[in-house]
Amino acid sequence: MVESTDITEKTEQQLLALSVAIESGPLHHAEGMINALHPAEVAHLLESLPAPERIVVWALVCKDLQAEVLINLGDEIRQTLIKDMTPEQLVEVAEDLEVDDSADFVQSLPDTVIDQVLHSLDSQHRKMLESVLSFPEDSAGGMMNTDTITIRPEVTLDVVLRYLRLLGDIPKQTDHLIVVDRENRYLGILPLSQLLINEPNNIVESLMDNKVEAIPSDMEDNDVAMVFEDLDLISAPVVDGNNMLLGRITVDDVVDVIREEADHSVLSMAGLNDEEDLFAPVLPSSQRRTIWLGINLVTAFLASWVVSNFESTLEQVVTVAILMNVVASMGGIAGSQTITLVIRSMALGQLSRSNRRWVFNKEVIVGLFNGIIWAVVVALIASIWFNDYSIGLVIAAALIINLVFAAASGVAIPIILKKLHIDPAIAGNVILTTITDIVGLLAFLGLATMFLL
């Protein structure tokens, strides 16, 4: 198994060797190094280079590799590389890709050239491409490839074998043949293993597996990924509402979905686009991040406004000012733990109406349990530190209140945002932080005002 550290070291070595080759003078040595790599490795190198060097290296990539390299790049980087390509060059790229990859590529093109590229393709390629483009990008139909091998149930294995020899090649990740009737209605699959181990005179119908369900074309890509994971699939047929075969999805496309979802989850929590380019120019990067910094500033002022209402308390009890961040910080961490688990469960389809109440009650109890434990610890520290047991009791009570409220909010916020069709991964943490800060400060300062003045 190749570990991530090995990949990182390999990339560093390739970058170093490439930099030396480029700086040494003639570029033919660097060109040979680049074109000897796998397209995915070339794409990874391009993503690891600052913009000026990226343009130089891209110019050295041979035309035969360009299509596969582009499809392995993130959308933002791909846009920067194709903006100077002619429509003819874009057509060549689209023609060199498999239909599902070609659809992803065409969808990333500027609107002004999409129609031009489509009309420049040959009629067969255009028809297949348009069939995929007619579905949403994040659906099974948008993921599928039309390169299927179909057979009839009434033929013998010998006929199937002769048909495969006549084709001369089979699509990648083909682990079974798809059985359809004369109207192209899906009936089942014939694993290639059955084709190899059984007598040639056996009928397909007697050996096919008709219990394998096809994937509906409108199924969301995350649900498709879960089906592949649960059933350990390599490929799966895709059908429309009338059970007519449309194409198939292969595991390489599912891996892309899983990685994109992971990137989206991590970056969205920081308010970043999942196609964020580490080496993007300063101005676009600043503009993208400014929005979330502005939102955070508003929430910070809101918390400050809460504090300002207890100015007299802070003036008379200085220890409150020293300790008040402890309550808000502990609530933020506790809420972040809960909301992360809930968002993950929603993405995996584990959280539903039937179990929401159970999860809510469980997380509140966990918050209460942790609140009591850490309230005792903090109370002891505060009491000994300031030689005042009353301040220890106040911060303990505020801590319990905030941790319970943080746990409840961590469950409720993603559910509410989902109902409002807002991505919980993007907005959830900002809202949660605001709530835990305000509740924590209100609880601590309010209790301090009541019992310490």
Secondary structure, 3 states (H helix, E strand, C coil): CCCHHHHHHHHHHHHHHHHHHHHCCCCHHHHHHHHCCCHHHHHHHHHCCCHHHHHHHHHHCCHHHHHHHHHCCCHHHHHHHHCCCCHHHHHHHHHHCCHHHHHHHHHCCCHHHHHHHHHHCCHHHHHHHHHHHCCCCCEHHHHCECCCCEECCCCEHHHHHHHHHHHCCCCCCCCEEEEECCCCEEEEEEEHHHHHHCCCCCEHHHHCECCCCCEECCCEHHHHHHHHHHHCCCEEEEECCCCEEEEEEEHHHHHHHHHHHHHHHHHHCCCCCCCCCCCCCHHHHHHHHHHHHHHHHHHHHHHHHHHHCCHHHHHHCHHHHHHHHHHHHHHHHHHHHHHHHHHHHHHCCCCCCCCHHHHHHHHHHHHHHHHHHHHHHHHHHHHHHHCCHHHHHHHHHHHHHHHHHHHHHHHHHHHHHHHCCCCHHHHHHHHHHHHHHHHHHHHHHHHHHHHHC
